[in-house]
Amino acid sequence: MSEPILSYDDALEAYEPAIGLEVHVELNTASKMFCGCSTAFGAAPNTHTCPVCLGLPGSMPAINAKAVESAIRMGLALNCSIAEWCRMSRKNYFYPDMPKDYQTSQYDEPIAYDGYLDVELSDGEVFRVEIERAHMEEDAGKLTHLGGDTGRLHGADYSLLDYNRAGVPLIEIVTRPITGAGARAPEVARRYVETIRDLMRALGVSDVRMNEGSLRCDANVSLRPWGRQTLGTRTETKNINSFRSIEGAVAYEIQRQAAVLQDGGTVEQCTRNWLEHLGETSFGRSKEEAEDYRYFPEPDLVPIAPSREWVEELRATLPEHPTKRRNRLQADWGFSDLEMRDVVNADALDLVEATVTAGAPAQAARKWWTTELARRANEAGVTLDEVGVSPAQVAAVQALVDAGTINDKLARQVYDGVLAGEGEPAEVVAARGLAVVSDDGALGAAVDKAIAANPDVADKIRGGRVQAAGALIGAVMKEMRGQADAAKVREIILERLG
């Protein structure tokens, strides 16, 4: 049963929101954090496991050096200090997705701490989010609850366990309480996680695919009366796996908590679940405090002490910040704010850049990736970079358009051929006979046929209504299956009827 909520405006009139975000990023290392098991996604359940990641007696972990390197690069990119000495701890709790009954994590000695990330909002305002820490840990396994209506444990008949994910390297990035965003708190939350996604992708340390769980967010929300310094009691909405849901969950918790407080109630510190189909959160469990986990140093792993020379070497490998890169590319390409936002929202920035590098004009590259190819990706249920057409092929299609060999309509048929495995764009044009017809004789015959079939339109053109030529051009294009040179057709029509 849905809980009462206050309108968003009324909630913000009475209370100031504070949010805190915990973002989990799975690293794309080939092997797990403490053993040599594969991290490949999509394998048959429980085929990527061993005594170490299952925590069997006598097994001994060894830390993944590549994961430490990625963690340091992430920390540097988040403007963090890198610890000169830190170690792993055991976080003790029982839950079926963690076969060892404890998670190997970091507690009071994270690899990176005291950083910040500047987040650009929709109107260009930059909001700085302070980062408390970024620590290393291992991921848990995956639980699938079956037999219930919601897919959750409550009401399920039974659950399935897949430990392939157990032990995959994970970085948890924790912010300090974010205040000062006011009514824009949900947008700040969303844009912060989107910026994290862009940054991790630029670093090349993670696939950051929310639909596969390699990027997940827990959103903490609390309210306090305006002017009060002490933060209110927070709730934590767990494992949110889409940007839209992050924004929705924060907004909903602001409205729900405001209703509780306005009614004289007390907000319970707890975890919450985000119910996408209802657009609301539901109670999860009472929130544990750190002392409940009985952390203690992991006795089977040596401390980590990265040298300053290594840290500086890794700093030199950092890519251009995604926000700066986006602004630079927008200026280079001459895109409007709306056009650039379309590219970013379509997750097409890298693809457009690669297409431009392959020789296509920027506007043409933007058009193909955000319209025709985005539509095909959506219909196929895949991401844009999985659609099956490469940036070089898009550039080749546009080169054929620019040369007058094909037009935009025929280009769509070329994409059909490329996706069907018929070869490169030029090969598809030749094999399918898609080249534009410019032959005066063939076009003249088609124009004469169109005029004969549309005498009323012809009379309008003879009477001076030149814009009516569009109807005859359309008839010619239909007759010639879209392969006529439209400009030449228009020229012939006006010659015939002028």
N, C-alpha and C positions, 0 to 999 in steps of 0.2 A: 504494500500500500504506500502510495507516494506520501512524502512528508510535506508539511506546509512550507511555502517559501514566500519571501517578500519580493516585491518587484525590484529589479536591479537598481533603478534610480532611488527608490526609498531606502534600500540597503546602504547605498553609497552616501546618502544624505546623513545617515546616522552613524555609520561606522567606517573606519579606515581599514582596508585589507592589508595583511602582510602575507606574503607567500614565500615558500622555500621549495627549491626543486632539487630532486636527486635523480640524476640521469645515469642510466647504466648503459655502457657501451661495450659490446662484445668485440674483442680484438680478432683480427683476421689472420692470426698465426696458423701455421699448418698443423701444429699439435697443441694439446691442452696445456694448462698452466703448470701442472706438476707431473705430467707423464707424457709418453709419446703417442697417445691415442689421437686419431684424426679428429679434426674439428669440422669436417665437411658436413654441410647442411643437407638434410633430406635422405640420409642413409636409413636402412631398415632399423627398426627400434633395437636398442641395446646391442648393436654390433660394434660400436666404437667405445668399448669399455675395457678396463683391465683392473687388476687388484688395487692399483694406486687410486684411481678415480672412484672406485667403489669402496675404498677404505677398508680393505680386507686386512686381517691381522698379519703383521710382518712386512707389509708393503712400505716402501720408503719413497717419499716424493723428492723431486729435484726441480728447482724453479726454472721456468722457460726464459732464457736470456732475451729472446726477441720480444717477449711480452714486457719485460722491464724496459727495454729500449723504447718500445711504443709508448709505454706509460710516461717515460721521461719526456718524450717529444710532445705528447699531449699536454703534460704539465707546463712545459715551456710555452706552447701555443696559447695556453690559458693564462699566461703572464704569472705563473706560480713560481715560488721558490722550490728548488729541488732538494730533498733531504740529503744530507751527507751520509746519514746512517739511518736505516730503518729496518723493520722486520715484520714478519707475518705473525698473525695471532689466530687462535681458534675461537670462533664465535659459536657457542654451544646452544643448540636448540634441536628439538625433534620435529621433523616434518618429512613426509615420505619422499619428497623430491631431493632430499639430501641424504644419501645412503650412509654417510659417515656419522650422522647425528651431530656434526659440527661443520661449519663452513670455514675454510681457510681464507682469512681476510686480513685487513689491517685495521688496527684500532686507534691507538693514540700516537702512532708513528707512521703517518701516510707518506707515500713517495713524493707527493707534491702538495703544497699548501699556500694559502694567502695569495690568491690570484684574482683576476677579474676578467670579464668579457663585456665588450661594448656591443650593444644590441641596437640595430637600426629598426625603428618602427615604421609603420606604413606611410607616415607623413614626413619621414626623413629625420625625425628626432632621434637622438642617440641616447640610450638609457644604459647606464653602467650597472652590471650585476656583479656583486662581490662574491668570490668563490672561496669557501673555507678550506676545502681539501679535495684532492683527487687520489683515491686509494685503489690499490690492486686487490682483487679477490677472484674467486672462482665462481662460475655460474652454477646454478642448481639444475637438476633434471627437469623433465617436462611431465606434468600430470594431465591426463585427459579424463574428465568425469563423464560417464555415460549413464543414460537411463532417466535423467531429469529433463526438465523443460528449458533450463537456462544454460546448461553446460557447466554449471558450477557444482562444487562439492555438495552443497546443501540440496537435498532431494535426489541426488544421484544414486543409482543402484550399485554401481561399482566404478573403480578408477583403474586406468592403465598407466604404467610407469615406463618412461623412456629415459635412460641415463646417458644417452649419447651427448647431451648438452652438459651433463654434470662434469665440472672441471674445465670448461672452456674459459679462457682468460677474460676477465671482466674488469672494467674500470668504472668506479662509481664517483661521479662528480657532484659535490654537495655545495650548494650556495649558502651564504649567510642569509638571514631573514631579509627579504626584499621589501622595502617600504618606499613610499613616495610615488608609487605608480598610480594610486587612486583608482579611478574607474578603468584605467588601462591595464590593470594587473593581469587580466586574462590574456590580453594581447602580448604583454611583456613575457608571460610564461611561454606562449606559443613561439614567439620570435626568438627567445633565448634557446629553446630546444632546436629550432630550425637552424640557428647559427651554429650550435654545437654540431649538428648534422653536417653542415657545410664545411666546418673546420675539420672534422674527423675525416671526411671524404677527401679534402685537400691534402691532409697528412697521409692518406692512404693506409691508415691503421685499422680501418673497420669498413664493413659493407654498409653499416648504418641503415639497414632495411627494417623499418618498424614492423612491416607485415611478417617478417621472419623472426622478430624478437631480438635482433642485434642492436636495436636502440629502443630503450624503454624509459619511461619517466614516472616517478612518484611525485605527486604534487601536494605539498603541505599548504594549508590555508588557515588563517586565524583572523579574527576581527577584534578591533578595539575601538571604543568611542573616540572620535576625533579629539586630539589634544592630549590624550593619555599616552604615557611613555611605555608602560608595561604591555608586553604583547599578550594577546588573548590565548585561550586554549586552542591548540591546532588539531586538525584532522589530517590524515595522510591518505590520499586516494592513490591506490597502488597500480603499478603495471599498466599505465595508459599507453596505448600503442598507435595513436595517430595524432597529428598536430591539431586537427579540429577537435578531437576529444580532450586534449590538454586544455584548450581554451574553454571548451564547454564545461569541463569538470571544475575548473577554478571559478567560473562565473556561477555555476550552480551552487557550489559550497558557500560562496559569499551570500547568495540569496537564502540558502537553507539556514546557515548559522545566524544570519540577521533575524530570521523569523523566530528562531529559538530564543535569542537574546531579547527581542522585542516583547516576547510573551513572558518574560521573567524567568526563563529557564537557564540551564547551564550547558554549554557545549561539552560533550564528552570527548576526551582524547581517545581516538580510536583510528583504525584503518578503515577505509571505505573502498567500495568497488564501483567502477564506472559502468553504468548500464547504457550502452550505446543506443539500444533500441528505444529506451525511454528518455534519454537525455538527462539522466539524473544519477546520483550516487546512492549506494545503500550501505548499511552497516557491515563491516567486515569482522574485526575483532578488537578487543581492548589493546591499546598500543603498549608494547613492551618498552621499557627503558633500557639503556645500555647495560646497567648493572644486572638486568635479568639474564643477559647472555653469558655471564661469567667468562668474559674474555680472559685468556692467558696466552703468553707467547708460545708460538708453535715450536715445539722442541725438536722437530725433525728437519727444520730448514735453517740454514745459516743466515745471519743478517745480510742485508743488502747495503753496500757502501759504494755507490757510483763515484768514480773519480771526477774531479772538476774538469779535467781535460776532456774526458768523454762527454760530459754534459755540454761543454762548449762546442765540441764536434757535432753533437746532435742539434744544438741550437742553429748551427750553420746550415742545417738541412731543412729548416722550416720553410714552408711555402708562403707565398703572399697571402695575407689575411683575406678570407673570402669577401668581406664587405668592401675592402679596398679594391680587390680584383673586380668585383661586380660594378663598382662605380667607374673604374678605369675602362672596362669593356663597354659600358653604356655610352661613355663619352666617345670612345673610338668608333662605335657602330652608329652613333647618332640616334639611338632609340629614345622614344619618349618614356616617361615614367611608367605609363600604362603598358607599353610594349615590353619594357624590361620586366615588369611585374608578371606579365603573362609568361615570359620565358622562364623566370624563376619558379613560378607556381607550377609550370609544366615539368619542372625538373630537367630543363633542356639546356641549361647554360653551357655545360661541357660539350654537348652535342652541337650546339650552334657554333661554339668557338672552333671545334674541330672541322666543321663544315666550311667555315670561313677560311680556316687555314688551308683547306683543300681547294680553295679557289672560288667559292661562291660569294656573291654579294651578301652582306649581313642581313639585309631586309628579306632577301629570298630565303636564306637559311632559317631565319625566324619564322617566316610564313609556313614553310613546309613542316618544321618540327612541331609548331604549336597548333597547327590545324589538321592537315591531312594525316600526318603520321601519328599525331596524338589521338586522333579519332580511331585509327587502326589499332593502336596499342590498347585503347580503352575497350574496343570491341573484342580484342583477343584476351583481355584480362592480364596483360603483361605490362611491365614498365617500359618507358620509351626506349631505353637502351637495349631492350630485349625484343624490339618490334621486328628485327630481321633486316633492317636497311642500315647501311653504314653511312657515316658522314661523307666519306669519299663518293659513295653512290649518289647521295643527295646532291653533292656538288656537280657530279657528272650529269644528272638529270637537268639541273638548272643550266648547265653549259649548253645542253641541247636546246633548251627553251630560248636562251639568249641568242643562239645561232640561228633561230628560226626553223630548226629541224622539226620541233614539236611545239605544241602550245600547252598551256596549263592543264587543259582537259585530257590531252593525250598523255601528259606526264603521269597522270593518275593511273592510266593503263600500263605505263612503264613500271610503276611501282608494283602493280599486280604481277607483272612478269618477273621482276626481281624477287619478290616474295615467293613466287612459285618455283624459284630455282632455275629460271630460264637464262640466267647469265647476267652480265653487266648491262647497264642501261642502253648503251649503243647496240648491243647484241639483241636486246629485246625489241628495240625499234625496228631493226632490220628483219628479225624473225617474224614479227607481227605485222610488218608493213604499216607502221604507225606514222611515218614521216608526213609532214604537212604537204598538201598538194598546192603547188604554185603555178602549175601549167595553165596558161591563159585559155587554151582550147577547152580543157576539161572544166575549168571554172566558168567560162562563158556559157557552156552548155547547161551547166547546173543553174546559173543565174536566169537564163532564158526559161527554163522549166519552172523556176520559182515565180517569175513574173507572170507566166501564163496561168499558174495555179492561184495567184493572188492579185487579180486585176484591180480590186478596190485599193489595195496598198500601193500598187503601181501608180494609180491615178493621184493618190495623195502626194507621192513624191514628185510626179510631174507638176502638181499644183504648188510645189515649193516646200512641202513639209518633209524636209530631208531626214528628219529624225525617224521617220517611218521606215527608213531603210533597214533599221534593226530587225524588223519582222522578216524581211526577205533574206537578210544575212543568216538569221536563225534557220530559215527553211533550207538554205544552201548547206549550212553546217549539218543539218539533220540528214540531208540527201547524201552528203559525203562523209557521214559517220564522224563528224568533228574534225576531219583532217584538212579542211579548206583553210587557206590563208585568209583570215578574216579581213585584213586591211585591203588585200587585193580584190576580194569579193565586193567590198563596199565601193571600191574604185570602179569596178566594172558595172555595178548597178547604176551608179550615178552617170556613167558614160551612156548607158543604155536609155536612161529615163531623163537625163538632164536637158 
